[in-house]
Amino acid sequence: MLLTLTLQVFVVVFVIALLWHIFEKAGQPGWASIIPGYNVYILLKITGVIKR
């Protein structure tokens, strides 16, 4: 059970780090990657789905 929890924490931290890097490369603030909902909105802006 401890191994599973450790693996899950590692995956979550890894995904946040990757999203942070993607956001900064796209000219967006990195902290936006950790706000639920707002990060999806910013990703949609980055990909061009939302034209705002």
PDB file with SEQRES, HELIX, SHEET and CRYST1 records, atoms N, CA, C and O in Angstrom:
SEQRES   1 A   52  MET LEU LEU THR LEU THR LEU GLN VAL PHE VAL VAL VAL          
SEQRES   2 A   52  PHE VAL ILE ALA LEU LEU TRP HIS ILE PHE GLU LYS ALA          
SEQRES   3 A   52  GLY GLN PRO GLY TRP ALA SER ILE ILE PRO GLY TYR ASN          
SEQRES   4 A   52  VAL TYR ILE LEU LEU LYS ILE THR GLY VAL ILE LYS ARG          
HELIX    1 AA1 LEU A    2  LYS A   25  1                                  24    
HELIX    2 AA2 GLY A   30  ILE A   34  5                                   5    
HELIX    3 AA3 TYR A   38  THR A   47  1                                  10    
CRYST1    1.000    1.000    1.000  90.00  90.00  90.00 P 1           1          
ATOM      1  N   MET A   1       0.819  -1.188   0.000  1.00  0.00           N  
ATOM      2  CA  MET A   1       0.000   0.000   0.000  1.00  0.00           C  
ATOM      3  C   MET A   1       0.865   1.255   0.000  1.00  0.00           C  
ATOM      4  O   MET A   1       0.539   2.232  -0.675  1.00  0.00           O  
ATOM      5  N   LEU A   2       1.946   1.239   0.737  1.00  0.00           N  
ATOM      6  CA  LEU A   2       2.834   2.396   0.786  1.00  0.00           C  
ATOM      7  C   LEU A   2       3.491   2.630  -0.567  1.00  0.00           C  
ATOM      8  O   LEU A   2       3.690   3.773  -0.977  1.00  0.00           O  
ATOM      9  N   LEU A   3       3.828   1.547  -1.257  1.00  0.00           N  
ATOM     10  CA  LEU A   3       4.431   1.664  -2.585  1.00  0.00           C  
ATOM     11  C   LEU A   3       3.456   2.302  -3.564  1.00  0.00           C  
ATOM     12  O   LEU A   3       3.855   3.140  -4.374  1.00  0.00           O  
ATOM     13  N   THR A   4       2.195   1.923  -3.503  1.00  0.00           N  
ATOM     14  CA  THR A   4       1.173   2.486  -4.387  1.00  0.00           C  
ATOM     15  C   THR A   4       0.991   3.975  -4.124  1.00  0.00           C  
ATOM     16  O   THR A   4       0.911   4.769  -5.062  1.00  0.00           O  
ATOM     17  N   LEU A   5       0.928   4.352  -2.868  1.00  0.00           N  
ATOM     18  CA  LEU A   5       0.782   5.759  -2.509  1.00  0.00           C  
ATOM     19  C   LEU A   5       1.994   6.564  -2.964  1.00  0.00           C  
ATOM     20  O   LEU A   5       1.841   7.671  -3.479  1.00  0.00           O  
ATOM     21  N   THR A   6       3.165   6.034  -2.786  1.00  0.00           N  
ATOM     22  CA  THR A   6       4.385   6.708  -3.210  1.00  0.00           C  
ATOM     23  C   THR A   6       4.402   6.896  -4.725  1.00  0.00           C  
ATOM     24  O   THR A   6       4.773   7.961  -5.219  1.00  0.00           O  
ATOM     25  N   LEU A   7       4.005   5.876  -5.447  1.00  0.00           N  
ATOM     26  CA  LEU A   7       3.952   5.952  -6.903  1.00  0.00           C  
ATOM     27  C   LEU A   7       2.935   6.995  -7.363  1.00  0.00           C  
ATOM     28  O   LEU A   7       3.201   7.750  -8.297  1.00  0.00           O  
ATOM     29  N   GLN A   8       1.779   7.038  -6.715  1.00  0.00           N  
ATOM     30  CA  GLN A   8       0.755   8.012  -7.076  1.00  0.00           C  
ATOM     31  C   GLN A   8       1.235   9.438  -6.827  1.00  0.00           C  
ATOM     32  O   GLN A   8       1.007  10.320  -7.655  1.00  0.00           O  
ATOM     33  N   VAL A   9       1.887   9.669  -5.717  1.00  0.00           N  
ATOM     34  CA  VAL A   9       2.424  10.997  -5.410  1.00  0.00           C  
ATOM     35  C   VAL A   9       3.481  11.378  -6.438  1.00  0.00           C  
ATOM     36  O   VAL A   9       3.511  12.518  -6.904  1.00  0.00           O  
ATOM     37  N   PHE A  10       4.341  10.444  -6.792  1.00  0.00           N  
ATOM     38  CA  PHE A  10       5.370  10.711  -7.788  1.00  0.00           C  
ATOM     39  C   PHE A  10       4.744  11.087  -9.128  1.00  0.00           C  
ATOM     40  O   PHE A  10       5.197  12.030  -9.777  1.00  0.00           O  
ATOM     41  N   VAL A  11       3.719  10.369  -9.545  1.00  0.00           N  
ATOM     42  CA  VAL A  11       3.064  10.650 -10.832  1.00  0.00           C  
ATOM     43  C   VAL A  11       2.413  12.027 -10.805  1.00  0.00           C  
ATOM     44  O   VAL A  11       2.520  12.770 -11.780  1.00  0.00           O  
ATOM     45  N   VAL A  12       1.748  12.380  -9.726  1.00  0.00           N  
ATOM     46  CA  VAL A  12       1.090  13.685  -9.621  1.00  0.00           C  
ATOM     47  C   VAL A  12       2.126  14.806  -9.679  1.00  0.00           C  
ATOM     48  O   VAL A  12       1.936  15.787 -10.398  1.00  0.00           O  
ATOM     49  N   VAL A  13       3.204  14.671  -8.938  1.00  0.00           N  
ATOM     50  CA  VAL A  13       4.259  15.696  -8.944  1.00  0.00           C  
ATOM     51  C   VAL A  13       4.889  15.793 -10.330  1.00  0.00           C  
ATOM     52  O   VAL A  13       5.182  16.894 -10.797  1.00  0.00           O  
ATOM     53  N   PHE A  14       5.100  14.670 -10.987  1.00  0.00           N  
ATOM     54  CA  PHE A  14       5.689  14.653 -12.324  1.00  0.00           C  
ATOM     55  C   PHE A  14       4.784  15.360 -13.332  1.00  0.00           C  
ATOM     56  O   PHE A  14       5.268  16.140 -14.152  1.00  0.00           O  
ATOM     57  N   VAL A  15       3.494  15.100 -13.280  1.00  0.00           N  
ATOM     58  CA  VAL A  15       2.545  15.729 -14.201  1.00  0.00           C  
ATOM     59  C   VAL A  15       2.485  17.240 -13.955  1.00  0.00           C  
ATOM     60  O   VAL A  15       2.453  18.020 -14.907  1.00  0.00           O  
ATOM     61  N   ILE A  16       2.469  17.651 -12.699  1.00  0.00           N  
ATOM     62  CA  ILE A  16       2.465  19.079 -12.385  1.00  0.00           C  
ATOM     63  C   ILE A  16       3.727  19.747 -12.913  1.00  0.00           C  
ATOM     64  O   ILE A  16       3.660  20.845 -13.466  1.00  0.00           O  
ATOM     65  N   ALA A  17       4.874  19.098 -12.750  1.00  0.00           N  
ATOM     66  CA  ALA A  17       6.131  19.669 -13.250  1.00  0.00           C  
ATOM     67  C   ALA A  17       6.106  19.793 -14.773  1.00  0.00           C  
ATOM     68  O   ALA A  17       6.571  20.795 -15.316  1.00  0.00           O  
ATOM     69  N   LEU A  18       5.570  18.792 -15.464  1.00  0.00           N  
ATOM     70  CA  LEU A  18       5.483  18.859 -16.919  1.00  0.00           C  
ATOM     71  C   LEU A  18       4.535  19.969 -17.373  1.00  0.00           C  
ATOM     72  O   LEU A  18       4.855  20.730 -18.287  1.00  0.00           O  
ATOM     73  N   LEU A  19       3.382  20.056 -16.738  1.00  0.00           N  
ATOM     74  CA  LEU A  19       2.434  21.109 -17.095  1.00  0.00           C  
ATOM     75  C   LEU A  19       3.017  22.497 -16.822  1.00  0.00           C  
ATOM     76  O   LEU A  19       2.822  23.422 -17.609  1.00  0.00           O  
ATOM     77  N   TRP A  20       3.736  22.639 -15.700  1.00  0.00           N  
ATOM     78  CA  TRP A  20       4.357  23.914 -15.354  1.00  0.00           C  
ATOM     79  C   TRP A  20       5.314  24.330 -16.474  1.00  0.00           C  
ATOM     80  O   TRP A  20       5.330  25.488 -16.892  1.00  0.00           O  
ATOM     81  N   HIS A  21       6.101  23.384 -16.948  1.00  0.00           N  
ATOM     82  CA  HIS A  21       7.069  23.660 -18.014  1.00  0.00           C  
ATOM     83  C   HIS A  21       6.349  24.023 -19.323  1.00  0.00           C  
ATOM     84  O   HIS A  21       6.769  24.949 -20.017  1.00  0.00           O  
ATOM     85  N   ILE A  22       5.297  23.319 -19.658  1.00  0.00           N  
ATOM     86  CA  ILE A  22       4.532  23.606 -20.870  1.00  0.00           C  
ATOM     87  C   ILE A  22       3.926  25.002 -20.794  1.00  0.00           C  
ATOM     88  O   ILE A  22       3.979  25.752 -21.769  1.00  0.00           O  
ATOM     89  N   PHE A  23       3.356  25.355 -19.654  1.00  0.00           N  
ATOM     90  CA  PHE A  23       2.737  26.663 -19.498  1.00  0.00           C  
ATOM     91  C   PHE A  23       3.768  27.766 -19.659  1.00  0.00           C  
ATOM     92  O   PHE A  23       3.501  28.757 -20.339  1.00  0.00           O  
ATOM     93  N   GLU A  24       4.940  27.621 -19.052  1.00  0.00           N  
ATOM     94  CA  GLU A  24       5.964  28.647 -19.158  1.00  0.00           C  
ATOM     95  C   GLU A  24       6.496  28.764 -20.585  1.00  0.00           C  
ATOM     96  O   GLU A  24       6.782  29.870 -21.043  1.00  0.00           O  
ATOM     97  N   LYS A  25       6.633  27.649 -21.292  1.00  0.00           N  
ATOM     98  CA  LYS A  25       7.081  27.684 -22.684  1.00  0.00           C  
ATOM     99  C   LYS A  25       6.069  28.414 -23.566  1.00  0.00           C  
ATOM    100  O   LYS A  25       6.446  29.045 -24.553  1.00  0.00           O  
ATOM    101  N   ALA A  26       4.792  28.331 -23.215  1.00  0.00           N  
ATOM    102  CA  ALA A  26       3.738  28.971 -23.994  1.00  0.00           C  
ATOM    103  C   ALA A  26       3.506  30.416 -23.576  1.00  0.00           C  
ATOM    104  O   ALA A  26       2.612  31.073 -24.107  1.00  0.00           O  
ATOM    105  N   GLY A  27       4.292  30.919 -22.637  1.00  0.00           N  
ATOM    106  CA  GLY A  27       4.148  32.306 -22.209  1.00  0.00           C  
ATOM    107  C   GLY A  27       3.069  32.529 -21.171  1.00  0.00           C  
ATOM    108  O   GLY A  27       2.639  33.663 -20.960  1.00  0.00           O  
ATOM    109  N   GLN A  28       2.633  31.484 -20.530  1.00  0.00           N  
ATOM    110  CA  GLN A  28       1.616  31.574 -19.481  1.00  0.00           C  
ATOM    111  C   GLN A  28       2.297  31.398 -18.121  1.00  0.00           C  
ATOM    112  O   GLN A  28       3.396  30.848 -18.052  1.00  0.00           O  
ATOM    113  N   PRO A  29       1.666  31.854 -17.049  1.00  0.00           N  
ATOM    114  CA  PRO A  29       2.270  31.659 -15.724  1.00  0.00           C  
ATOM    115  C   PRO A  29       2.278  30.177 -15.329  1.00  0.00           C  
ATOM    116  O   PRO A  29       1.288  29.474 -15.530  1.00  0.00           O  
ATOM    117  N   GLY A  30       3.382  29.714 -14.775  1.00  0.00           N  
ATOM    118  CA  GLY A  30       3.500  28.311 -14.402  1.00  0.00           C  
ATOM    119  C   GLY A  30       2.559  27.901 -13.291  1.00  0.00           C  
ATOM    120  O   GLY A  30       2.102  26.758 -13.250  1.00  0.00           O  
ATOM    121  N   TRP A  31       2.262  28.832 -12.381  1.00  0.00           N  
ATOM    122  CA  TRP A  31       1.383  28.507 -11.256  1.00  0.00           C  
ATOM    123  C   TRP A  31      -0.022  28.135 -11.724  1.00  0.00           C  
ATOM    124  O   TRP A  31      -0.766  27.490 -10.985  1.00  0.00           O  
ATOM    125  N   ALA A  32      -0.392  28.530 -12.937  1.00  0.00           N  
ATOM    126  CA  ALA A  32      -1.730  28.220 -13.448  1.00  0.00           C  
ATOM    127  C   ALA A  32      -1.921  26.719 -13.654  1.00  0.00           C  
ATOM    128  O   ALA A  32      -3.051  26.242 -13.764  1.00  0.00           O  
ATOM    129  N   SER A  33      -0.827  25.985 -13.704  1.00  0.00           N  
ATOM    130  CA  SER A  33      -0.942  24.535 -13.935  1.00  0.00           C  
ATOM    131  C   SER A  33      -1.451  23.777 -12.721  1.00  0.00           C  
ATOM    132  O   SER A  33      -1.841  22.616 -12.845  1.00  0.00           O  
ATOM    133  N   ILE A  34      -1.457  24.405 -11.551  1.00  0.00           N  
ATOM    134  CA  ILE A  34      -1.892  23.692 -10.339  1.00  0.00           C  
ATOM    135  C   ILE A  34      -3.292  24.092  -9.877  1.00  0.00           C  
ATOM    136  O   ILE A  34      -3.771  23.592  -8.860  1.00  0.00           O  
ATOM    137  N   ILE A  35      -3.952  24.989 -10.611  1.00  0.00           N  
ATOM    138  CA  ILE A  35      -5.305  25.418 -10.251  1.00  0.00           C  
ATOM    139  C   ILE A  35      -6.307  24.602 -11.068  1.00  0.00           C  
ATOM    140  O   ILE A  35      -6.366  24.741 -12.290  1.00  0.00           O  
ATOM    141  N   PRO A  36      -7.095  23.749 -10.402  1.00  0.00           N  
ATOM    142  CA  PRO A  36      -8.049  22.924 -11.146  1.00  0.00           C  
ATOM    143  C   PRO A  36      -9.072  23.778 -11.912  1.00  0.00           C  
ATOM    144  O   PRO A  36      -9.580  24.770 -11.390  1.00  0.00           O  
ATOM    145  N   GLY A  37      -9.353  23.389 -13.110  1.00  0.00           N  
ATOM    146  CA  GLY A  37     -10.306  24.120 -13.943  1.00  0.00           C  
ATOM    147  C   GLY A  37      -9.627  25.236 -14.723  1.00  0.00           C  
ATOM    148  O   GLY A  37      -9.767  25.316 -15.943  1.00  0.00           O  
ATOM    149  N   TYR A  38      -8.902  26.086 -14.036  1.00  0.00           N  
ATOM    150  CA  TYR A  38      -8.197  27.184 -14.702  1.00  0.00           C  
ATOM    151  C   TYR A  38      -7.103  26.642 -15.610  1.00  0.00           C  
ATOM    152  O   TYR A  38      -6.844  27.195 -16.679  1.00  0.00           O  
ATOM    153  N   ASN A  39      -6.459  25.556 -15.180  1.00  0.00           N  
ATOM    154  CA  ASN A  39      -5.399  24.982 -16.022  1.00  0.00           C  
ATOM    155  C   ASN A  39      -5.971  24.432 -17.327  1.00  0.00           C  
ATOM    156  O   ASN A  39      -5.307  24.492 -18.362  1.00  0.00           O  
ATOM    157  N   VAL A  40      -7.174  23.906 -17.293  1.00  0.00           N  
ATOM    158  CA  VAL A  40      -7.808  23.413 -18.520  1.00  0.00           C  
ATOM    159  C   VAL A  40      -8.128  24.587 -19.437  1.00  0.00           C  
ATOM    160  O   VAL A  40      -7.930  24.501 -20.648  1.00  0.00           O  
ATOM    161  N   TYR A  41      -8.618  25.677 -18.869  1.00  0.00           N  
ATOM    162  CA  TYR A  41      -8.920  26.875 -19.645  1.00  0.00           C  
ATOM    163  C   TYR A  41      -7.648  27.399 -20.330  1.00  0.00           C  
ATOM    164  O   TYR A  41      -7.682  27.736 -21.513  1.00  0.00           O  
ATOM    165  N   ILE A  42      -6.551  27.467 -19.609  1.00  0.00           N  
ATOM    166  CA  ILE A  42      -5.292  27.948 -20.177  1.00  0.00           C  
ATOM    167  C   ILE A  42      -4.783  26.979 -21.249  1.00  0.00           C  
ATOM    168  O   ILE A  42      -4.291  27.416 -22.289  1.00  0.00           O  
ATOM    169  N   LEU A  43      -4.898  25.677 -21.006  1.00  0.00           N  
ATOM    170  CA  LEU A  43      -4.488  24.703 -22.027  1.00  0.00           C  
ATOM    171  C   LEU A  43      -5.306  24.868 -23.305  1.00  0.00           C  
ATOM    172  O   LEU A  43      -4.767  24.743 -24.404  1.00  0.00           O  
ATOM    173  N   LEU A  44      -6.596  25.147 -23.170  1.00  0.00           N  
ATOM    174  CA  LEU A  44      -7.433  25.366 -24.345  1.00  0.00           C  
ATOM    175  C   LEU A  44      -7.021  26.639 -25.078  1.00  0.00           C  
ATOM    176  O   LEU A  44      -7.069  26.690 -26.308  1.00  0.00           O  
ATOM    177  N   LYS A  45      -6.616  27.669 -24.331  1.00  0.00           N  
ATOM    178  CA  LYS A  45      -6.105  28.886 -24.965  1.00  0.00           C  
ATOM    179  C   LYS A  45      -4.795  28.602 -25.693  1.00  0.00           C  
ATOM    180  O   LYS A  45      -4.579  29.100 -26.797  1.00  0.00           O  
ATOM    181  N   ILE A  46      -3.920  27.807 -25.082  1.00  0.00           N  
ATOM    182  CA  ILE A  46      -2.625  27.506 -25.686  1.00  0.00           C  
ATOM    183  C   ILE A  46      -2.823  26.747 -26.987  1.00  0.00           C  
ATOM    184  O   ILE A  46      -2.143  27.024 -27.975  1.00  0.00           O  
ATOM    185  N   THR A  47      -3.739  25.800 -26.997  1.00  0.00           N  
ATOM    186  CA  THR A  47      -3.941  24.971 -28.185  1.00  0.00           C  
ATOM    187  C   THR A  47      -4.763  25.675 -29.264  1.00  0.00           C  
ATOM    188  O   THR A  47      -4.815  25.202 -30.399  1.00  0.00           O  
ATOM    189  N   GLY A  48      -5.401  26.785 -28.933  1.00  0.00           N  
ATOM    190  CA  GLY A  48      -6.151  27.538 -29.917  1.00  0.00           C  
ATOM    191  C   GLY A  48      -7.609  27.183 -30.008  1.00  0.00           C  
ATOM    192  O   GLY A  48      -8.297  27.669 -30.905  1.00  0.00           O  
ATOM    193  N   VAL A  49      -8.108  26.358 -29.121  1.00  0.00           N  
ATOM    194  CA  VAL A  49      -9.527  26.012 -29.123  1.00  0.00           C  
ATOM    195  C   VAL A  49     -10.352  27.225 -28.721  1.00  0.00           C  
ATOM    196  O   VAL A  49     -11.431  27.458 -29.267  1.00  0.00           O  
ATOM    197  N   ILE A  50      -9.842  28.002 -27.763  1.00  0.00           N  
ATOM    198  CA  ILE A  50     -10.482  29.242 -27.327  1.00  0.00           C  
ATOM    199  C   ILE A  50      -9.694  30.389 -27.924  1.00  0.00           C  
ATOM    200  O   ILE A  50      -8.473  30.440 -27.784  1.00  0.00           O  
ATOM    201  N   LYS A  51     -10.374  31.309 -28.589  1.00  0.00           N  
ATOM    202  CA  LYS A  51      -9.687  32.393 -29.291  1.00  0.00           C  
ATOM    203  C   LYS A  51      -9.712  33.703 -28.504  1.00  0.00           C  
ATOM    204  O   LYS A  51      -9.908  34.759 -29.105  1.00  0.00           O  
ATOM    205  N   ARG A  52      -9.526  33.678 -27.207  1.00  0.00           N  
ATOM    206  CA  ARG A  52      -9.523  34.909 -26.406  1.00  0.00           C  
ATOM    207  C   ARG A  52      -8.141  35.374 -26.126  1.00  0.00           C  
ATOM    208  O   ARG A  52      -7.955  36.396 -25.465  1.00  0.00           O  
TER     209      ARG A  52                                                      
END                                                                             
